[in-house]
Structure formats: C-alpha cells, structure tokens
Amino acid sequence: MADIVIRAVSKSFDRSRVAAVQGVDLTVKDGELFVLLGPSGCGKTTLLRMIAGLELPDSGTITIGEQDVTMLPPRRRDIAMVFQSYAIFPHLTVFQNIAFGLRMKKASAATIDERVRWAADLVELTDYLERRPAQLSGGQRQRVAVARAVAVGPSVLLMDEPLSNLDALLRLKFRSDLKKLVHELKATTIYVTHDQVEALSLGDRMAVMRDGQIVQCDTPLQVYDRPANTFVGGFIGNPPMNCLAVTVNWVDGHLQAQVGDHPENGFALSEDLRQLAGQQVLAGIRGENVRAGRTRTPGSVRGQVAVVEPLGSQTLVTVTIADQALKVLTASDFAINENADLWIRPVTEKIRWFHPVSQEEIQLERDRQRSRSTV
C-alpha cells in the first residue's frame, strides 16, 4: 500500500516570512492519480517537494503507506520524480539516462537491461536507446525523464508540471499517453499543474489550491460542476464561470433573478429556490449553460453584444447586461454582430449560487434533500 496521508502540514520561508503552505490536510489513495491545481505561487510545488523530501515541513506529518517519512531523505521514501525541466544528462545515451536511477540502487546488469527496455517500451522509445538527448525532440526528452522515473519501480510517482515545456499538440498527445501509462503502472501519482485542462482530463481526483491552502478537493467533474466558491469557478473552465450579481424576488407570483435595477430585466427561477427570495446573491453561470437568441423568449434577459470571438467549433460572445459582462458559448454558425441586442436565458438547473461577501457556495435545502433521498 502506498497511500499518502498529509496532516496539518505547513511551510514558510525565512526570507519572505510568507507561509507557502498553511495547515494542509490531504489523503491520496493507493494507486490514485491525484492532481494538485492552482495558480503560480499557491504552494502546490512546495507541497509536492515536501512529499518528495526536497523540503522539510515546519509542522505536520507526512506518511507514505504506514511509514512516517516527514523527516526522511528522498532516497528512503521509495519515490520517483519528474520535473518541469527534462533534467536528463546530455552526455549520456537514452539507455544510460533511463538506467541512472537503477545504477544508483546498484541493480544488476541484467535487471538494468530488463527494466530499461521495459520502461522504454512503455513510452515508445525502444528505437532511440542509443541516441543522445540532443538528437531527440522535446517530447521525446520528456519521455526519457518519465521512463527514468518509472524504471526504478517506485511506490509513489511525483510529477511537477512535466508538460509545460511542450507545444500544444505535443501536450495533447503526451497527456493521453501519460494517463494510460500511470494507470497501467498502478503507482500512486501526484501531478502538479496550473493548467486546468490537464487537471480535468488526467486526475482521478484533484485539489485546487490558493494561498497555500486547499480550497476544494473532489473529482474533476464535481469540481467543475459544483465549485466551492467563486475562485474555483473562475479558475476552472474555459471560459471561466460567470458570476452575475442578481437580486432574487417574487414577481407576479413567480420567482425571478433580477439583473440590475430594471424589474423586467430578470430570468425565471424554479420555486425550489425560494430560500433565496429577497437576497442579493451571485449567480455562477457556465458559458455553455446559456441559451442565446436574437429575439425575446420567455424568461430571457436582454443584453448587448460587446465582443464576438470565433473559436472554430464554437463562438464566444461577451454580452453586457446592466454593466455586467457575461461570456456565452454559442454554435460556430451563430451569426451576431457587436453592439447588437442578444436575449439570453441561463439553464437555471445548472446555476451555482454564491454569497456576495464570502463568495462561498450557498448550501441549498433542495440539494440537501436530494442528497438525503439518494443515501
């Protein structure tokens, strides 16, 4: 078993006296591909380096399997790490680079040969074993780094933004190959990235970090659909989640979310949201969960088109409603011009509701009832 348990781990650096990681609690299951996601400076790499033993925590504990490794050096943790830079030796062949960790462990020549060829086959480098790094592409060099890490057969595999130096097409291919590889290995894997597409596509589970803390930890789909706060909603998704300031009121016996001061500028809500009545809240709306049209439909709100951005498969339209911007995804053949009127109607079942001050998700009674009914 190589589950990773982190309890109350904190780390600050003397020069800045800023806490890079603050009281983090996290459990990564045995064999899980777990992603740490967040913006630059949020503490995700510092947390990864503490798991690896490259940094020591100021407080808290880290266990791998049943062993407390908090103060152990990296060589005693049964881990392997893939860095953002390739970190391979330019004077060694691909074979020699992959074999490096095995040689450090004083493996036999037969074991080294077997493990190197096995790892090279996993990452499709069998035909390149005698080449040197200068003769390889960027994607191939990163495959060498991955093969070197898996060849030693670690219980835990740590990856620090390994795809960030690759171009878009290489990242796309390597991402799918890497996911398949990690699941075949069944090694407990922690993958650090600031790229939300990587996080959503790779992880069995993911944690979103901000200012040294984990703000949400769940499956990628749950984090996308049910962000814990406006930060997560705005960080995950392309375009990011819209947060529209609205007032929820009863109008002519129907519940409505009013945008701005005009009483007719609102969209209809279902009555199971009655607990929001009379409140000013933030409506979290994904761009793909908005229906747009050039003519008014029941329950729609009028906005003015500010920007039209064709994306190929879709068109991204930025609409202004009562001085608030809303990004809407439409079909690629949806014809609309800037400054034109556009009627929009959110899919109300998909709206997430947030407190305007704390910006945390509002816990709705209807959701609690649904949760109880499924237990």
Summary of the structure (lengths in Angstrom):
residues: 375
radius of gyration: 24.9
end to end distance: 29.5
largest distance: 82.4
contacts: 1183
relative contact order: 0.11
helix: 31%
strand: 34%
